[in-house]
């Protein structure tokens, strides 16, 4: 069901239907929030009101990243470690470095 495949030089992952739907739902909500911010700018909304919404989008993206990272560790990373692919740990550490900037 969940497996990583090599396609040219890009990795892909087959997600469960539940994971797929949950991730897309989160992204759709974030997309709606961003459109809302655009509308606020277009309507000359007060700066702090816009900044409050920007902070909410940032928090939503962070939450999305945490969920995706958790799924990645529980599936891809765990599988690769069991298969002896130690380079996956280095890849995970590099990803964490990027997320923590």
ZIZI-V633871 format. One record per residue. N is the residue number from 1. RES is the residue in three letters. OMEGA is omega in degrees with one decimal (999 if undefined). D_CENTER is the distance of its C-alpha to the mean C-alpha in Angstrom with 1 decimal. Layout:
BEGIN
{{N,RES,OMEGA,D_CENTER} {N,RES,OMEGA,D_CENTER}}
END
This chain:
BEGIN
{{1,UNK,-179.8,20.6} {2,UNK,179.3,17.4} {3,UNK,178.8,18.1} {4,UNK,-178.5,17.1} {5,UNK,173.6,19.3} {6,UNK,178.5,20.5} {7,UNK,-172.7,20.9} {8,UNK,178.9,22.8} {9,UNK,-178.0,21.0} {10,UNK,175.2,17.4} {11,UNK,174.5,15.8} {12,UNK,178.0,14.4} {13,UNK,172.8,13.6} {14,UNK,-179.2,15.3} {15,UNK,173.3,13.5} {16,UNK,179.4,15.7} {17,UNK,-179.5,16.5} {18,UNK,-179.9,15.4} {19,UNK,-179.9,11.8} {20,UNK,-178.5,11.7} {21,UNK,-179.3,13.2} {22,UNK,179.6,11.2} {23,UNK,179.8,7.8} {24,UNK,177.6,10.1} {25,UNK,178.0,11.9} {26,UNK,-179.3,9.3} {27,UNK,177.6,8.6} {28,UNK,177.3,12.4} {29,UNK,178.9,13.1} {30,UNK,178.4,11.2} {31,UNK,177.4,13.1} {32,UNK,177.5,16.2} {33,UNK,-179.8,15.9} {34,UNK,175.8,15.8} {35,UNK,177.1,18.7} {36,UNK,177.7,20.4} {37,UNK,178.0,20.3} {38,UNK,178.1,21.8} {39,UNK,178.0,24.4} {40,UNK,178.6,25.2} {41,UNK,179.8,25.8} {42,UNK,-179.3,27.9} {43,UNK,178.5,29.9} {44,UNK,177.9,30.5} {45,UNK,-179.4,28.9} {46,UNK,-173.2,29.6} {47,UNK,-176.2,27.5} {48,UNK,176.2,26.5} {49,UNK,177.7,25.5} {50,UNK,-179.8,23.1} {51,UNK,176.7,21.8} {52,UNK,179.0,21.3} {53,UNK,176.5,19.0} {54,UNK,177.7,17.1} {55,UNK,178.4,16.6} {56,UNK,177.6,15.4} {57,UNK,177.6,12.7} {58,UNK,178.9,11.7} {59,UNK,179.0,11.8} {60,UNK,177.2,9.7} {61,UNK,176.9,6.8} {62,UNK,178.0,7.6} {63,UNK,176.5,7.8} {64,UNK,180.0,4.6} {65,UNK,179.6,3.6} {66,UNK,179.4,7.0} {67,UNK,-179.7,7.0} {68,UNK,178.7,5.0} {69,UNK,178.4,7.2} {70,UNK,177.8,10.0} {71,UNK,-179.4,10.1} {72,UNK,-178.9,10.2} {73,UNK,-177.8,12.9} {74,UNK,-177.1,14.8} {75,UNK,-172.4,15.0} {76,UNK,-175.6,14.8} {77,UNK,-179.8,15.8} {78,UNK,-179.8,18.4} {79,UNK,-177.8,19.9} {80,UNK,178.6,20.2} {81,UNK,177.5,21.9} {82,UNK,179.8,24.3} {83,UNK,177.6,25.1} {84,UNK,-179.6,25.9} {85,UNK,-175.9,23.2} {86,UNK,-179.8,23.1} {87,UNK,178.1,21.4} {88,UNK,177.4,18.1} {89,UNK,177.2,18.6} {90,UNK,177.6,19.1} {91,UNK,178.5,15.9} {92,UNK,178.7,14.0} {93,UNK,177.8,16.0} {94,UNK,178.3,15.4} {95,UNK,178.7,11.6} {96,UNK,176.8,12.3} {97,UNK,-180.0,14.8} {98,UNK,-178.4,12.6} {99,UNK,-175.3,10.2} {100,UNK,178.4,13.6} {101,UNK,999,15.3}}
END
